[in-house]
Amino acid sequence: MSKKIDAGENLSDADLLKLEAQYCSWGDTVHYAKELNIFTHCNGSYLYDKNETPFLDLQMWYSAATFGYNHPRLKAALDKQVATLPQLACQYLHKEKILLSAMIARDVEKKFQAKGRVHFNVGGASAIEDAIKVVRNHTKKNPVFAFMGSYHGRTLGATAITSSYRYRERFGHFADRANFVPYPYCFRCPLGKKKESCGFECIKQFERLFESEYYSLVNTKTRQCEYGAFFVEPLQATGGYIIPPKGYFVELKKILDRYKILLVDDEIQMGFFRTGKLWAIEHYGVTPDIMVFGKALTNGLNAISAIWAKEELISPEVFPPGSTHATFSSNPLGTATGLEVMKLIADSDFEKTVPQKGAYFVARLKELQKKYPHIGEVDGLGLALRIEICRNDGFTPNRELTDAIMNIGLSGQLTSGGKKHGLVLDVGGYYKNVFTLAPSLYITEAEIDLGVDLFEQALKKGIAETGS
Ligand SMILES: Cc1ncc(COP(=O)(O)O)c(C=O)c1O
């Protein structure tokens, strides 16, 4: 066996899967799928296996590879950094870190008229931890609000503000568990209201909780709230790409301002033009106190993450050297790629192209919705799109069919032009019945058409397989 491992290139996929079953932890999310694929290369919107089967990827590494796989300009920037300064302890400075911080901070200053600074870390959840530190340091309060349906990562701190108890259940007591507030999931309004006529009843209910000390949030005499911050996703990502109604965040922010509750905007999945703007929160006309981002910051190459915080929260006087640190945080391969991402954005026209492509994709999916009652809702903001899969009443969540479609896509047995194709989809949502589509921002209309065609094939097969 050891000889075989040494000569790994000769192993069949079946041999590799046997090794995986024995030696890889199953504690990650690989085994959510029935089909286990071993991919060998990637380009643009496609992943390939060793048989060269193209798998059209409509989720792009949960939006990390937003600018497409193997992007030549980003790859060149990374290669250049590999050839010059590939390694440097984060204790020392390099140009790309400084320029990237400045580019982001200046962008935020221009858009939100708020001065601030950038602090790097290695992954989304680690940056969330840093945001929690900044909140606690500034407010001297531990309790925070977050939304039902939220996902902020799987470190212990991030898990405490992520709504699913499933992620906490086996890992001890979470004393700092957030107070989870219902999110405006209008297709399944938790209050049973209709979007057109609700008058933001969900916000009103939240506001009522500040009226009396007996509702547990506030000392009405001092107007002091026990909670230091509200962690929000501008579009709920893992929760099912749920787009809040217009005006929601403005109303929420009014309440937060009244009680000096910081707004922490988690842009980890929705940032970098996923929604048609660099920061998704730009759609809503509110200014965050802290922003957290990662994933597409480096297009998934040599990942780094970061927070931006307002100057008064992160100035050296209040957040001095050593307040937080990780060995690989601002590593030069990551910052060089991040800097190139920001330059690429500056040279591109995503503000125009992303909404156009998103509108085309949604229109195509709505055509499909007319044919299949199993598609309960199609919605999108830019190229963050959702397809909610239901029973044929168009409303009851249908997880079985959703899983079947996902696995059919991954089987690589769909066809187009007489050639085998696969389809890569990600499932999210409160009932695990939502396809959260995050295609490459460079996806073409022809690829969107192909995606809709492959999806319809998988949907038909799935309906037959599950008897839905
Ligand atoms: C909104 C949001 N926050 C935080 C995270 C955690 O990021 P990471 O997986 O890089 O730790 C994710 C990951 O999917 C996310 O979507």
The ligand as an ORCA input file, in Angstrom:
! r2SCAN-3c Opt
* xyz 0 1
  C     -21.271     35.369      5.692
  C     -20.148     34.488      6.131
  N     -19.471     34.791      7.240
  C     -18.439     34.040      7.658
  C     -18.051     32.920      6.994
  C     -16.895     32.093      7.471
  O     -15.811     32.238      6.625
  P     -14.668     31.103      6.588
  O     -15.325     29.858      6.111
  O     -13.647     31.646      5.646
  O     -14.165     30.979      7.989
  C     -18.747     32.541      5.829
  C     -18.388     31.325      5.101
  O     -19.115     30.785      4.319
  C     -19.815     33.351      5.393
  O     -20.522     33.052      4.303
*
